[in-house]
């Protein structure tokens, strides 16, 4: 089950973070939509908005 999608945006040299909804569709994770890969992975792990791990 996918809970997050990380996409590299070459034009901006940064990563984009998406979160899955209950139907498996992805939307932009608005608290931290783009950034460095390590930062976004930390955000997924911490899950302060309970968006990834419930």
Secondary structure as GFF3:
##gff-version 3
##sequence-region A 1 54
A	DSSP	beta_strand	4	9	.	.	.	ID=ss1
A	DSSP	beta_strand	14	20	.	.	.	ID=ss2
A	DSSP	beta_strand	26	28	.	.	.	ID=ss3
A	DSSP	three_ten_helix	30	32	.	.	.	ID=ss4
A	DSSP	beta_strand	34	35	.	.	.	ID=ss5
A	DSSP	alpha_helix	37	46	.	.	.	ID=ss6
###
